[in-house]
């Protein structure tokens, strides 16, 4: 397995887990904003297993997503922002399969109404290589300034359309959208100084046995792969999200050239009472 294929794979795996919660059912809209289901200190933990020949069922990665709300003053108004954290870490047999370890850490700040990204900090580690990025999103000028601090310092400014997201906030943004089987829509997403339009399609309903018990889910397919997509390689991604008020992603399957990765929700917790 050559390094180029492994790099594409690891990028696909990381990108997947920054999209793993990629859909949900909208909360009812009222004049008084209802708290979003992930505002009360939600933490999601996932485990990925590799499925191919003798390595079937081998653990390869763990993923954690945390969300907490914070009230801040902005001019004469008080507003609520979300502080989001996403971590993707290789584990188990992955370093032996791929020949390197990877870790991606993302911290994002998002406005909850309208739901848009305000600031992004991102650290990408693969083997001995490390990349540190930061972005500031100006919603008055509709420009994002991406700055690379390491290893190649520099900045780039790009124009964006609303509601702009990064690859962490899009997880939570899409969990607030109304979704029915057969629906599809695009979301503008900015990452590392580039713009993408992420297409998402809902394809079927299914009952699954999960850590939450038997739940009703919707299977969705984010268009993660393709010549003009985030990952320029062949692959397919499916995600199953619950139809309850929490809109939790409970299972996913990622298919790439080197094999299939089965991903399951292992735990969900909240630091604040409902």
C-alpha positions as CSV (number, residue, x, y, z in Angstrom):
1,X,0.0,0.0,0.0
2,X,1.7,3.2,-1.1
3,X,1.9,6.4,0.9
4,X,-0.3,8.4,-1.5
5,X,-3.1,6.0,-1.0
6,X,-2.7,6.0,2.7
7,X,-2.7,9.8,2.8
8,X,-5.9,9.9,0.8
9,X,-7.4,7.3,3.2
10,X,-6.4,9.2,6.3
11,X,-7.8,12.4,4.9
12,X,-11.1,10.7,4.0
13,X,-11.3,9.1,7.5
14,X,-10.6,12.4,9.2
15,X,-13.0,14.3,7.0
16,X,-15.7,11.7,7.7
17,X,-15.5,12.2,11.4
18,X,-15.8,15.9,11.0
19,X,-19.0,15.2,9.2
20,X,-20.2,12.2,11.1
21,X,-23.2,14.0,12.6
22,X,-24.1,15.3,9.2
23,X,-27.9,15.4,9.4
24,X,-31.0,15.8,11.6
25,X,-34.6,16.9,11.9
26,X,-35.3,20.5,12.6
27,X,-36.4,21.8,16.0
28,X,-39.7,23.7,16.0
29,X,-39.1,27.4,15.4
30,X,-40.8,29.8,17.9
31,X,-40.4,33.5,18.7
32,X,-38.4,32.5,21.8
33,X,-35.5,30.4,20.5
34,X,-35.5,26.8,21.7
35,X,-32.1,25.5,22.9
36,X,-30.5,23.2,20.4
37,X,-30.2,19.6,21.6
38,X,-26.4,19.8,21.8
39,X,-26.1,23.1,23.7
40,X,-26.1,21.5,27.2
41,X,-22.5,20.1,27.2
42,X,-22.9,17.2,24.8
43,X,-20.0,14.8,24.3
44,X,-20.1,12.0,21.6
45,X,-17.6,9.2,21.4
46,X,-17.2,6.9,18.4
47,X,-15.1,3.9,17.5
48,X,-14.0,2.9,14.0
49,X,-13.3,-0.7,13.0
50,X,-11.6,-1.9,9.8
51,X,-13.3,-4.6,7.8
52,X,-11.1,-6.5,5.4
53,X,-9.9,-10.1,5.3
54,X,-7.9,-11.0,8.5
55,X,-8.2,-7.5,9.9
56,X,-12.0,-7.6,10.2
57,X,-13.1,-5.9,13.4
58,X,-9.7,-4.3,14.2
59,X,-10.0,-0.9,16.0
60,X,-8.4,1.9,14.0
61,X,-9.6,5.2,15.5
62,X,-11.5,7.0,18.2
63,X,-13.4,10.3,17.8
64,X,-14.8,12.8,20.3
65,X,-17.0,15.7,19.8
66,X,-17.9,18.2,22.5
67,X,-20.2,21.2,22.5
68,X,-21.0,23.8,25.1
69,X,-22.9,27.0,25.0
70,X,-21.8,30.4,26.3
71,X,-23.6,33.7,26.7
72,X,-21.7,36.7,25.6
73,X,-22.4,40.4,25.2
74,X,-22.2,41.8,21.6
75,X,-22.8,45.5,21.5
76,X,-26.1,46.2,23.3
77,X,-27.4,42.6,23.0
78,X,-26.6,39.4,24.7
79,X,-26.2,36.4,22.4
80,X,-25.3,32.7,22.6
81,X,-22.3,31.1,20.9
82,X,-21.3,27.4,20.8
83,X,-17.8,26.4,21.6
84,X,-17.2,23.1,19.7
85,X,-14.3,20.7,19.9
86,X,-13.6,17.7,17.6
87,X,-10.7,15.2,18.0
88,X,-9.8,12.4,15.7
89,X,-7.1,10.0,16.9
90,X,-5.7,6.9,15.3
91,X,-5.4,3.9,17.6
92,X,-5.2,0.1,17.7
93,X,-3.8,-1.4,14.4
94,X,-4.0,1.7,12.3
95,X,-0.4,2.7,12.7
96,X,0.7,-0.8,11.7
97,X,-1.7,-0.8,8.7
98,X,-0.8,2.7,7.5
99,X,2.7,3.1,8.8
100,X,2.0,6.4,10.6
101,X,-0.3,7.9,13.3
102,X,-2.7,10.8,12.8
103,X,-4.5,13.2,15.1
104,X,-6.7,16.1,14.1
105,X,-7.9,18.7,16.7
106,X,-10.4,21.4,15.7
107,X,-11.9,24.1,17.9
108,X,-14.7,26.3,16.5
109,X,-16.9,29.0,17.7
110,X,-20.4,29.3,16.1
111,X,-23.2,31.8,16.4
112,X,-26.4,29.9,17.2
113,X,-28.8,32.3,15.5
114,X,-28.3,32.3,12.6
115,X,-26.1,29.2,12.9
116,X,-22.7,30.2,11.3
117,X,-19.1,29.8,12.1
118,X,-17.2,32.7,13.6
119,X,-13.7,31.4,14.3
120,X,-11.7,28.2,13.7
121,X,-8.5,26.7,15.1
122,X,-7.2,23.5,13.6
123,X,-4.2,21.3,14.2
124,X,-3.4,18.4,11.8
125,X,-0.8,15.8,12.8
126,X,0.3,13.0,10.6
127,X,3.4,11.0,11.6
128,X,6.1,13.7,12.3
129,X,4.3,16.4,10.3
130,X,2.2,19.0,11.9
131,X,0.1,21.8,10.4
132,X,-1.6,24.7,12.4
133,X,-4.3,26.8,10.9
134,X,-6.6,29.5,12.1
135,X,-9.6,31.3,10.4
136,X,-11.7,34.4,11.2
137,X,-15.0,34.8,9.5
138,X,-16.3,38.4,8.9
139,X,-20.0,38.2,8.3
140,X,-20.3,41.9,7.5
141,X,-17.8,41.7,4.6
142,X,-18.5,38.0,3.9
143,X,-14.8,37.3,3.9
144,X,-12.8,34.6,5.7
145,X,-9.1,35.1,6.6
146,X,-7.3,31.7,6.8
147,X,-3.8,31.9,8.4
148,X,-1.3,29.0,8.4
149,X,1.0,29.3,11.4
150,X,3.1,26.2,10.7
151,X,4.9,24.8,8.7
152,X,4.3,27.5,5.9
153,X,3.3,30.8,7.5
154,X,1.0,32.9,5.4
155,X,-2.6,34.0,5.0
156,X,-5.3,33.9,2.3
157,X,-8.6,35.8,2.2
158,X,-11.7,34.2,0.5
159,X,-15.2,35.3,-0.2
160,X,-18.1,33.3,1.2
161,X,-21.9,33.0,1.1
162,X,-24.2,32.4,4.0
163,X,-24.7,30.3,6.0
164,X,-20.9,29.5,5.9
165,X,-19.6,26.6,8.0
166,X,-16.3,24.9,8.6
167,X,-15.9,21.2,8.7
168,X,-16.7,21.0,12.4
169,X,-19.6,23.5,12.6
170,X,-21.3,21.9,9.6
171,X,-21.8,18.8,11.8
172,X,-24.0,20.8,14.1
173,X,-25.6,23.0,11.5
174,X,-26.9,20.1,9.6
175,X,-28.3,18.6,12.7
176,X,-30.7,21.5,12.9
177,X,-32.1,21.1,9.4
178,X,-35.4,19.5,8.5
179,X,-34.7,16.3,6.5
180,X,-37.0,13.9,4.8
181,X,-36.2,10.8,2.7
182,X,-35.6,12.0,-0.9
183,X,-34.5,15.5,0.1
184,X,-31.1,16.9,-0.8
185,X,-29.4,20.2,-0.2
186,X,-26.0,22.0,-0.4
187,X,-24.1,23.8,2.4
188,X,-21.2,26.2,1.8
189,X,-18.1,25.0,3.7
190,X,-14.7,26.6,4.1
191,X,-11.6,24.6,5.0
192,X,-7.9,25.6,5.0
193,X,-8.4,28.5,2.7
194,X,-10.7,26.8,0.2
195,X,-14.4,26.8,-0.4
196,X,-16.6,23.7,-1.0
197,X,-20.3,23.1,-1.4
198,X,-21.2,20.0,0.5
199,X,-24.2,18.1,-0.9
200,X,-26.2,15.9,1.4
201,X,-29.0,13.5,0.4
202,X,-31.4,11.5,2.6
203,X,-32.0,8.1,1.1
204,X,-33.9,5.8,3.5
205,X,-35.4,5.1,6.9
206,X,-34.2,2.1,9.0
207,X,-34.4,0.8,12.5
208,X,-31.0,0.0,14.1
209,X,-29.9,-1.7,17.3
210,X,-27.5,0.8,18.9
211,X,-25.9,1.8,22.2
212,X,-29.1,3.8,22.7
213,X,-31.3,0.7,22.1
214,X,-33.5,0.1,19.1
215,X,-33.9,3.5,17.3
216,X,-35.5,4.8,14.1
217,X,-32.9,6.4,11.8
218,X,-32.5,8.2,8.5
219,X,-29.6,7.2,6.3
220,X,-27.9,10.1,4.6
221,X,-25.1,10.3,2.0
222,X,-22.8,13.4,2.1
223,X,-20.9,13.8,-1.2
224,X,-17.4,13.7,0.4
225,X,-15.6,12.2,-2.6
226,X,-15.1,13.4,-6.2
227,X,-12.9,15.6,-8.4
228,X,-14.4,18.8,-7.0
229,X,-15.0,17.5,-3.4
230,X,-13.0,17.6,-0.2
231,X,-11.4,14.2,-1.0
232,X,-10.3,13.7,-4.6
233,X,-10.5,9.9,-4.6
234,X,-13.1,7.1,-5.0
235,X,-15.2,6.3,-2.0
236,X,-18.7,6.3,-0.5
237,X,-20.0,7.4,2.9
238,X,-23.3,6.6,4.6
239,X,-24.5,7.9,8.0
240,X,-27.5,6.9,10.1
241,X,-29.0,9.6,12.4
242,X,-31.8,9.2,14.8
243,X,-35.2,10.8,14.2
244,X,-35.7,11.8,17.9
245,X,-35.1,15.3,19.3
246,X,-31.4,14.8,19.7
247,X,-30.7,13.9,16.0
248,X,-27.7,11.8,17.0
249,X,-25.5,10.0,14.4
250,X,-25.3,6.4,15.7
251,X,-23.6,4.5,12.9
252,X,-21.7,5.1,9.7
253,X,-19.9,3.2,7.0
254,X,-17.0,4.5,5.0
255,X,-15.9,2.6,1.8
256,X,-12.5,3.4,0.2
257,X,-10.0,1.5,-1.9
258,X,-8.2,-0.2,1.0
259,X,-11.3,-1.5,2.7
260,X,-14.5,-0.6,4.6
261,X,-14.6,1.2,8.0
262,X,-17.6,0.6,10.3
263,X,-18.2,3.4,12.8
264,X,-20.5,3.2,15.8
265,X,-21.5,5.5,18.6
266,X,-20.0,4.2,21.9
267,X,-21.3,6.8,24.3
268,X,-23.2,10.1,24.7
269,X,-23.2,12.3,27.8
270,X,-24.3,15.8,28.9
271,X,-22.6,18.0,31.4
272,X,-25.7,20.1,32.0
273,X,-29.2,18.9,33.0
274,X,-32.0,18.9,30.5
